[in-house]
Every structure is written in C-alpha cells, then in structure tokens.
Amino acid sequence: QVQLVESGGGLVQAGDSLTLSCTASGRTFTTYAMGWFRQAPGKERELIGATKWSGSSTYYPESMKGRFTISRDNAKNTAYLQMNGLNPQDTAFYYCAADPTLHNLIVATTDKDATPEVWGQGTLLTVSS
C-alpha cells in the first residue's frame, strides 16, 4: 500500500514560482501513476495533471497547460509539481494522488466511479496579491 505526503505549500506572492513535493512510502510507488489536484475554498476539486509510472507521459487539462509541470523521481519515491507565475486564484489545497492507472487519475474529477486508490492529506498554498 502506498501512502503519500505533500510538502512545500505556504504563503507566496503573486508572480512567484514554487515546487510542491509528494513523497510516497511503500514498495509499489514506481508502479503507480501520480496526479496532482487542487481545491480552492468553495470550489470543486480540479485536476492539474497526471503522469504515468515511468514519467514518460504526462497529461494536463487544457486549462492547466503552460504554468504547471509535473515530474517524478522514482529513485526518491517523489513526485513534483512545479508552478510558475502564481496568482491569487491559485490559492487552494493541493493534493497528490496515486493509482495503478493513469486513466483513473485523469477522470477522477469527472467520473464518480473512478476514485484514485491513494490520496495525500494536502498542502495549503496561499498566494497574496
């Protein structure tokens, strides 16, 4: 069983860049696809992107392309979310999730039957103007 812990959130200023980390425990991390999600106060959770277990293929919804980059280092059991040009609308709890299939992560916010196997507890990012 994989367990996930996010880190790197906090308070930043508009225009800043920040990288969040998601560290996994468990021997099967390298076989899991990894995804990043966020949920702002009063809003639905949204997918930022997801990457295959190998990192060879990464999916981003159209609305997330450009400022977000997902990567992973399987040797460190860690996935990353690099964010550039942050603005106050990026203020949210950021979560990582893991699932044996990339597809489940991609449709997690649109298909109620597609629940990622593991979620982290989330890390709060606040962007001040």
N, C-alpha and C positions, 0 to 999 in steps of 0.2 A: 504494500500500500504506500502510495506517495503522499507526503504532507508538504504543504507549501507555505512559505513565509515571505511576505513582501517587505521591502525596506526602501528607504530613500525619499519618502514623502516629507512634506514640511511646508514652510512658507517661503515663497519666492516672489520676485517682482515680474511684472509684465515684461516680456521680451527675453527673459532668462531661458536657459536650457537646463534640463535636468534628466538624469537617468535613474529609473527605478530598477530594483533588482527583485528577483523572485528565486529564492533558494529552496531546493527540494531535498527532502530526505527520502531514502528508500532506493533500493537497488534498481527499480524499474524506470527511473526517471528518463533514461535515454530512449525508452521505447514509447514515451508519451508525446503527443502533440501538446504545445503550450499556447495559451491565449492570454491576451490582456483585455480587460474590460474596465469600464468606469461607470460610476453612478453619481450624478450630481443630486443635491438636495431637491426632492420633489419631482425628480425625473426618472424615467425608465433606465435600466442598465443598458449600456450600449457596448458593442464590440469595437475594440480599437484595431485588433488584428490577431492573427494566429499563425503559428509556424509548425511545420512538420517536425517529427522527432529528430530528423537529421539536420534541420535548419536549411535544407536545400530549396524549400518552397515556403513562401510566406504570403498570406492573404491579408489584404486591407480593404475594408469597405471604401467606396469612393470618397465618402466624407472624411475619411481619416488619412488619405494619401497625402504625402508631402511633408508633414511635420513630425510624424511618428515613425520610428524604426524599431522593429523587434529583432532581437538576436538571441542566441543561446550559446553557452559553453558547456557542453555535456561533461567535460572533464571536471568542471566545478559544480555540476548539478545546478546551474543557474541560468535563468533567462533574464533578459534585459528589455526595458522599454526606454528608448531614448526619445526625448521630447524637445522640440525646438520652438522658438517663437511663442512661448507660453502667454496666454492672455487670461483674464479673469473668468472667461467662460470655460476654461479648462479646470476650474476648481471642482473637485469631486473626490470620492473614494475610488482608488484604483485597485483592481483585483487581478490576480493571475489565476489561471485555471489550467488543469491538465486533463487530458482524455486520451485514450488509445487511438481515437480517430480525429483527424483534423476537421472532418465534416461536422461532427458534433459541436465543436467549438464555434465553427462558422455560423451555424444555425441556432446556437444556444439562446439567442435573444428573440428569435422568431418562431421557433418550434418548441412548444412546451414539453414535448416528449424527448427532446434532445438535451439532457441535463449532463453537463460535464461531470466527470467522476470525482474530481477533487477541486476544491476552491481554497484559495488563501483567505486570510482574515481581512485583508485590505489595508491600504495605507492612504492617509489623507494628504492630498495636495491642495494647498491654498495659494492662489495667485492674486497678488494685490496689484491694483492699478497705479 
